[in-house]
Amino acid sequence: ETNGTLLKEEIIDELEELNLSRINLSLHALDDKLNKFLTGCQEYDTSRILEIIKYITKSKIDLTLTPVWVPGLNDGEIPKLIDFAKGIKNRKYPVLGIQKYEVHRFGRKPKGVKAVTWYKFYKKLEELEKVHGIKLILTPADFEIKKAKMLPLAFKVGETATVEVKAKGWMPNEMIGTAKNRCITLVDCKAPLGKILRAKILRNKHNIYIGR
């Protein structure tokens, strides 16, 4: 999943060479001013994102647009995005997967916006399906997602791991490292890339590791 801002043509070329099957791109509107507000980024350039989308569609990688419907803010943009997505010709996967707005403690919380119920969300998708003639209520099968046995846990909570720092994390003072073929999010960490350090595992639910 990406909002496209860090994608470049050469990166897409590399991903294509690696046989990546699909890119999910969260474009929430075609209106640039609204996109800047929804993303909280004044440097967001919708025209550049549309260029990247066009480049992806010319590759062998399928593209699924994944806008978040934010009630009261981008209601009018969703039909436009549907019509835009209908012009994408994928080989296998859906061209559009509309997401439900949910309040997240680390996410954006636009003033006055309230999350609708799942019932209302799916009723909205049903209405849009009838108007636009496109499947919007998706299932795991649409993305070839199948249940599988969970990988064994590599670390127990409280265990100390030897971790190599590999990349910056999502939040400030957060890095991502690897150990025993697992990724570990390192909080309160400013270590440089490549550094080997010891980290205490704070969380391991579903093989998603948090360490400090």
C-alpha positions as CSV (number, residue, x, y, z in Angstrom):
1,E,0.0,0.0,0.0
2,T,1.4,3.4,-1.0
3,N,0.1,6.9,-1.5
4,G,2.4,7.2,-4.5
5,T,4.5,10.1,-3.3
6,L,7.7,8.1,-3.1
7,L,7.2,6.2,-6.3
8,K,9.4,7.0,-9.3
9,E,9.5,5.5,-12.7
10,E,12.8,3.7,-12.0
11,I,11.3,2.1,-8.9
12,I,8.3,0.8,-10.8
13,D,10.7,-0.6,-13.4
14,E,12.7,-2.4,-10.6
15,L,9.5,-3.8,-9.1
16,E,8.3,-5.0,-12.5
17,E,11.7,-6.8,-13.0
18,L,11.1,-8.5,-9.6
19,N,7.7,-9.7,-10.8
20,L,5.6,-7.7,-8.4
21,S,2.0,-8.6,-9.2
22,R,0.1,-5.6,-7.8
23,I,0.4,-2.1,-6.4
24,N,-2.3,-0.7,-4.1
25,L,-2.4,3.1,-4.4
26,S,-4.5,5.2,-2.0
27,L,-5.7,8.1,-4.1
28,H,-8.6,9.7,-2.2
29,A,-9.7,12.4,-4.7
30,L,-8.9,13.9,-8.1
31,D,-9.1,17.4,-6.6
32,D,-5.6,18.5,-5.6
33,K,-6.6,20.9,-2.8
34,L,-8.7,18.2,-1.2
35,N,-5.9,15.6,-1.5
36,K,-3.5,18.0,0.2
37,F,-6.0,18.3,3.1
38,L,-6.8,14.6,3.4
39,T,-3.1,13.6,3.3
40,G,-2.0,16.4,5.6
41,C,0.8,17.1,3.1
42,Q,1.0,20.4,1.2
43,E,3.7,19.0,-1.0
44,Y,1.2,16.3,-2.3
45,D,1.0,16.7,-6.1
46,T,-2.0,15.0,-7.6
47,S,-0.8,15.6,-11.2
48,R,2.4,13.8,-10.4
49,I,0.5,10.9,-8.8
50,L,-1.6,10.6,-11.9
51,E,1.6,10.4,-14.0
52,I,2.8,7.6,-11.8
53,I,-0.6,5.8,-12.2
54,K,-0.3,6.1,-15.9
55,Y,3.2,4.7,-15.8
56,I,2.1,1.7,-13.7
57,T,-0.7,0.9,-16.1
58,K,1.8,0.6,-18.9
59,S,3.8,-2.0,-16.9
60,K,3.0,-5.6,-16.2
61,I,2.0,-4.7,-12.6
62,D,-1.7,-4.5,-11.8
63,L,-2.9,-1.4,-10.1
64,T,-5.7,-1.2,-7.5
65,L,-6.8,2.2,-6.4
66,T,-7.7,2.2,-2.7
67,P,-9.4,5.5,-1.7
68,V,-10.7,5.9,1.8
69,W,-14.3,7.2,1.8
70,V,-14.2,10.0,4.4
71,P,-17.9,10.9,5.0
72,G,-18.6,14.6,4.5
73,L,-15.3,15.3,2.8
74,N,-14.7,13.3,-0.4
75,D,-18.2,12.0,-1.0
76,G,-18.3,13.8,-4.4
77,E,-14.9,12.5,-5.4
78,I,-15.7,8.8,-5.0
79,P,-17.9,8.6,-8.2
80,K,-15.1,10.5,-10.1
81,L,-12.5,8.0,-8.8
82,I,-14.8,5.1,-9.9
83,D,-15.1,6.4,-13.4
84,F,-11.3,7.0,-13.5
85,A,-10.6,3.5,-12.2
86,K,-12.8,2.0,-14.9
87,G,-10.2,3.1,-17.4
88,I,-7.5,0.9,-15.8
89,K,-7.0,-2.5,-17.5
90,N,-5.7,-5.0,-15.0
91,R,-4.8,-8.6,-15.9
92,K,-6.0,-10.2,-12.7
93,Y,-6.9,-8.0,-9.7
94,P,-9.7,-5.4,-9.1
95,V,-9.0,-1.9,-10.2
96,L,-10.7,-0.3,-7.2
97,G,-11.0,-1.2,-3.5
98,I,-12.8,1.6,-1.6
99,Q,-11.8,1.6,2.1
100,K,-13.9,2.6,5.1
101,Y,-12.8,5.5,7.2
102,E,-11.8,4.4,10.7
103,V,-10.5,6.4,13.6
104,H,-6.9,5.3,14.4
105,R,-4.8,6.7,17.2
106,F,-2.0,7.4,14.8
107,G,-4.2,8.4,11.9
108,R,-5.6,11.7,10.7
109,K,-8.9,12.8,12.5
110,P,-10.6,15.5,10.4
111,K,-12.8,17.7,12.5
112,G,-16.5,16.7,12.4
113,V,-15.9,13.4,10.6
114,K,-17.5,10.3,12.1
115,A,-17.0,6.8,10.9
116,V,-20.2,5.2,9.5
117,T,-21.2,1.7,10.5
118,W,-20.1,-1.3,8.4
119,Y,-23.8,-1.7,7.4
120,K,-24.0,1.8,6.0
121,F,-20.6,1.4,4.3
122,Y,-21.7,-1.7,2.4
123,K,-25.1,-0.2,1.6
124,K,-23.2,2.8,0.0
125,L,-21.0,0.4,-2.0
126,E,-24.1,-1.4,-3.2
127,E,-25.6,1.9,-4.4
128,L,-22.4,2.8,-6.2
129,E,-22.2,-0.6,-7.8
130,K,-25.7,-0.2,-9.3
131,V,-25.0,3.3,-10.6
132,H,-21.5,2.6,-12.1
133,G,-21.7,-1.0,-13.0
134,I,-18.5,-2.1,-11.3
135,K,-17.9,-4.6,-8.5
136,L,-17.0,-2.7,-5.3
137,I,-17.8,-5.2,-2.6
138,L,-14.7,-7.3,-2.6
139,T,-13.7,-10.6,-0.9
140,P,-10.3,-12.1,-0.1
141,A,-10.8,-14.4,-3.2
142,D,-10.7,-11.3,-5.4
143,F,-7.0,-10.9,-4.3
144,E,-6.3,-14.6,-4.2
145,I,-5.9,-14.4,-0.4
146,K,-6.2,-17.8,1.3
147,K,-6.0,-18.8,4.9
148,A,-2.7,-20.3,5.9
149,K,-1.1,-21.6,9.0
150,M,0.7,-18.9,10.9
151,L,4.4,-18.9,11.0
152,P,6.0,-20.0,14.3
153,L,6.9,-17.1,16.6
154,A,10.6,-16.3,16.3
155,F,10.7,-14.3,19.6
156,K,8.8,-14.3,22.9
157,V,7.7,-11.1,24.6
158,G,10.5,-10.1,26.9
159,E,13.2,-11.9,24.9
160,T,16.2,-9.9,23.7
161,A,17.0,-10.1,20.0
162,T,20.1,-9.1,18.0
163,V,18.7,-6.8,15.4
164,E,20.2,-5.1,12.3
165,V,18.7,-1.7,11.5
166,K,17.5,-1.7,7.9
167,A,15.1,1.3,7.3
168,K,13.3,4.2,8.8
169,G,10.0,3.5,10.5
170,W,6.6,5.1,10.0
171,M,6.6,7.2,13.2
172,P,9.3,9.7,14.5
173,N,12.2,8.0,16.3
174,E,11.2,4.6,14.9
175,M,13.4,2.3,12.8
176,I,12.8,-1.1,11.2
177,G,15.3,-3.9,11.8
178,T,15.6,-7.6,11.0
179,A,16.4,-10.7,13.1
180,K,15.8,-14.4,12.4
181,N,14.1,-13.6,9.1
182,R,11.6,-11.3,10.8
183,C,11.0,-7.6,10.7
184,I,11.0,-5.8,14.0
185,T,9.8,-2.2,14.6
186,L,12.2,-0.5,16.9
187,V,10.6,2.3,19.0
188,D,12.5,5.2,20.6
189,C,15.4,4.4,18.2
190,K,17.6,6.8,16.3
191,A,20.3,4.2,15.3
192,P,21.9,4.6,11.9
193,L,21.2,2.1,9.1
194,G,23.3,-1.0,9.3
195,K,23.9,-0.8,13.1
196,I,23.6,-4.1,15.0
197,L,21.9,-3.6,18.4
198,R,20.1,-5.6,21.1
199,A,16.4,-5.0,21.5
200,K,13.8,-6.3,24.0
201,I,10.7,-7.7,22.3
202,L,7.6,-5.8,23.6
203,R,5.0,-7.3,21.3
204,N,4.8,-10.3,19.0
205,K,1.1,-10.7,18.2
206,H,0.5,-12.2,14.8
207,N,4.2,-12.2,14.2
208,I,4.2,-8.4,14.2
209,Y,7.2,-7.5,16.4
210,I,7.8,-4.4,18.4
211,G,11.0,-3.9,20.2
212,R,13.0,-1.3,22.2
